[in-house]
Amino acid sequence: MLQESPQLLYFEDLTPEMRLVSPAYSVGEAEIIEFAKRWDPQPFHTDREQAKDSEFGRLVACGMHVNAIRGLLYHRLSPKPLMAMGLGANQTLLLCPVEPDDELVLTVCFKTLRRSRSRPHLGVVVADHALHNQQGMVVMTLEAVTMVPLRHP
């Protein structure tokens, strides 16, 4: 069975203050450990027992993993901007640990939109990304800068 593709938004479809919300993502303990063993092998990310003696007192996901989930949820937005390329991320903050069984949701709020001077078929979009857990606590924020194609350049 084919999955219906999400509605794609072009630069002209976006407006300042427009807000998009992703579906939820459940973070599993095995996923946290597997990711960390490969990319950030610290005991509070890889071993439940050793994590009890850490600053967190429990197993938590590493920041790179949390950002990877944010990226995945961005691509699961529906509708979502048709992205030509990412230009960077500013002011990334990890505000609250992500634990096994957390349900994460991404909210994207567009701040500024302008046509690119060097690539007139693209627009430069600045958006705030906020990742929330099931209690509504913000676990991560960043400001993303991307280029989005114009429907009618």
One Martini backbone bead per residue (centre of mass of N, CA, C, O) as a GRO file, in nm:
protein
  153
    1MET     BB    1   0.095   0.036   0.024
    2LEU     BB    2   0.057   0.366  -0.032
    3GLN     BB    3   0.178   0.660   0.077
    4GLU     BB    4   0.089   0.964   0.143
    5SER     BB    5   0.205   1.256   0.066
    6PRO     BB    6   0.293   1.537   0.180
    7GLN     BB    7   0.236   1.852   0.187
    8LEU     BB    8   0.384   2.106  -0.002
    9LEU     BB    9   0.573   2.398   0.071
   10TYR     BB   10   0.618   2.700  -0.046
   11PHE     BB   11   0.727   3.009  -0.004
   12GLU     BB   12   0.437   3.141  -0.063
   13ASP     BB   13   0.297   2.968   0.182
   14LEU     BB   14   0.455   3.133   0.377
   15THR     BB   15   0.439   3.280   0.714
   16PRO     BB   16   0.458   3.473   0.956
   17GLU     BB   17   0.374   3.271   1.240
   18MET     BB   18   0.366   3.013   1.130
   19ARG     BB   19   0.240   2.682   1.235
   20LEU     BB   20   0.392   2.361   1.300
   21VAL     BB   21   0.299   2.010   1.367
   22SER     BB   22   0.392   1.714   1.474
   23PRO     BB   23   0.415   1.415   1.531
   24ALA     BB   24   0.474   1.171   1.741
   25TYR     BB   25   0.766   1.045   1.938
   26SER     BB   26   0.903   0.745   2.054
   27VAL     BB   27   1.147   0.682   2.300
   28GLY     BB   28   1.374   0.432   2.326
   29GLU     BB   29   1.604   0.268   2.509
   30ALA     BB   30   1.756   0.115   2.283
   31GLU     BB   31   1.801   0.365   2.108
   32ILE     BB   32   1.971   0.529   2.302
   33ILE     BB   33   2.201   0.323   2.332
   34GLU     BB   34   2.274   0.276   2.035
   35PHE     BB   35   2.344   0.566   1.960
   36ALA     BB   36   2.559   0.617   2.185
   37LYS     BB   37   2.760   0.389   2.121
   38ARG     BB   38   2.833   0.533   1.845
   39TRP     BB   39   2.835   0.875   1.929
   40ASP     BB   40   2.806   0.879   2.284
   41PRO     BB   41   2.991   0.690   2.513
   42GLN     BB   42   2.819   0.742   2.785
   43PRO     BB   43   2.686   0.609   3.068
   44PHE     BB   44   2.415   0.798   3.064
   45HIS     BB   45   2.354   0.656   2.759
   46THR     BB   46   2.440   0.316   2.797
   47ASP     BB   47   2.375   0.275   3.129
   48ARG     BB   48   2.146   0.241   3.367
   49GLU     BB   49   2.322   0.194   3.623
   50GLN     BB   50   2.542   0.418   3.580
   51ALA     BB   51   2.334   0.656   3.554
   52LYS     BB   52   2.261   0.677   3.863
   53ASP     BB   53   2.562   0.827   3.913
   54SER     BB   54   2.477   1.073   3.775
   55GLU     BB   55   2.356   1.386   3.725
   56PHE     BB   56   2.073   1.255   3.633
   57GLY     BB   57   2.004   0.946   3.758
   58ARG     BB   58   1.971   0.856   3.449
   59LEU     BB   59   1.870   0.772   3.148
   60VAL     BB   60   1.986   0.952   2.851
   61ALA     BB   61   1.985   1.136   2.582
   62CYS     BB   62   2.163   1.260   2.346
   63GLY     BB   63   2.187   1.551   2.170
   64MET     BB   64   2.218   1.425   1.886
   65HIS     BB   65   1.962   1.255   1.906
   66VAL     BB   66   1.760   1.480   1.952
   67ASN     BB   67   1.826   1.623   1.681
   68ALA     BB   68   1.750   1.384   1.500
   69ILE     BB   69   1.453   1.382   1.583
   70ARG     BB   70   1.391   1.664   1.490
   71GLY     BB   71   1.453   1.608   1.192
   72LEU     BB   72   1.244   1.387   1.152
   73LEU     BB   73   0.993   1.560   1.234
   74TYR     BB   74   1.023   1.765   1.010
   75HIS     BB   75   0.974   1.540   0.781
   76ARG     BB   76   0.670   1.479   0.920
   77LEU     BB   77   0.542   1.707   0.825
   78SER     BB   78   0.181   1.808   0.773
   79PRO     BB   79   0.274   2.018   0.629
   80LYS     BB   80   0.577   2.097   0.429
   81PRO     BB   81   0.860   2.223   0.345
   82LEU     BB   82   1.039   2.269   0.054
   83MET     BB   83   1.367   2.175   0.066
   84ALA     BB   84   1.678   2.266  -0.065
   85MET     BB   85   1.838   2.384   0.201
   86GLY     BB   86   2.063   2.408   0.453
   87LEU     BB   87   2.234   2.677   0.648
   88GLY     BB   88   2.146   2.640   0.960
   89ALA     BB   89   2.208   2.675   1.322
   90ASN     BB   90   2.081   2.850   1.601
   91GLN     BB   91   2.067   2.839   1.929
   92THR     BB   92   2.120   2.567   2.069
   93LEU     BB   93   1.903   2.401   2.312
   94LEU     BB   94   1.926   2.207   2.612
   95LEU     BB   95   1.664   2.190   2.866
   96CYS     BB   96   1.585   1.871   2.870
   97PRO     BB   97   1.573   1.559   2.931
   98VAL     BB   98   1.575   1.252   2.754
   99GLU     BB   99   1.372   0.969   2.793
  100PRO     BB  100   1.245   0.690   2.817
  101ASP     BB  101   0.921   0.717   2.667
  102ASP     BB  102   0.921   0.964   2.532
  103GLU     BB  103   0.711   1.221   2.384
  104LEU     BB  104   0.771   1.382   2.079
  105VAL     BB  105   0.728   1.730   1.967
  106LEU     BB  106   0.716   1.949   1.687
  107THR     BB  107   0.765   2.304   1.660
  108VAL     BB  108   0.706   2.540   1.391
  109CYS     BB  109   0.817   2.888   1.358
  110PHE     BB  110   0.790   3.150   1.154
  111LYS     BB  111   0.975   3.455   1.106
  112THR     BB  112   1.149   3.478   0.831
  113LEU     BB  113   1.113   3.612   0.487
  114ARG     BB  114   1.321   3.584   0.184
  115ARG     BB  115   1.465   3.658  -0.092
  116SER     BB  116   1.714   3.562  -0.280
  117ARG     BB  117   1.982   3.722  -0.434
  118SER     BB  118   2.155   3.469  -0.560
  119ARG     BB  119   1.864   3.289  -0.558
  120PRO     BB  120   1.561   3.371  -0.697
  121HIS     BB  121   1.422   3.065  -0.665
  122LEU     BB  122   1.469   3.140  -0.359
  123GLY     BB  123   1.413   3.118  -0.006
  124VAL     BB  124   1.462   3.263   0.312
  125VAL     BB  125   1.430   3.075   0.620
  126VAL     BB  126   1.319   3.150   0.953
  127ALA     BB  127   1.303   2.913   1.233
  128ASP     BB  128   1.144   2.789   1.510
  129HIS     BB  129   1.244   2.517   1.719
  130ALA     BB  130   1.034   2.291   1.922
  131LEU     BB  131   1.083   2.043   2.169
  132HIS     BB  132   0.843   1.825   2.315
  133ASN     BB  133   0.698   1.669   2.568
  134GLN     BB  134   0.429   1.513   2.730
  135GLN     BB  135   0.437   1.771   2.947
  136GLY     BB  136   0.538   2.036   2.766
  137MET     BB  137   0.833   2.030   2.772
  138VAL     BB  138   1.119   2.183   2.677
  139VAL     BB  139   1.409   2.019   2.531
  140MET     BB  140   1.438   2.190   2.249
  141THR     BB  141   1.618   2.450   2.067
  142LEU     BB  142   1.603   2.630   1.746
  143GLU     BB  143   1.746   2.808   1.468
  144ALA     BB  144   1.644   2.786   1.136
  145VAL     BB  145   1.815   2.784   0.811
  146THR     BB  146   1.654   2.803   0.492
  147MET     BB  147   1.579   2.680   0.162
  148VAL     BB  148   1.299   2.772  -0.051
  149PRO     BB  149   1.111   2.719  -0.304
  150LEU     BB  150   0.959   2.861  -0.565
  151ARG     BB  151   0.684   2.833  -0.757
  152HIS     BB  152   0.727   3.145  -0.887
  153PRO     BB  153   1.020   3.291  -0.994
   0.00000   0.00000   0.00000
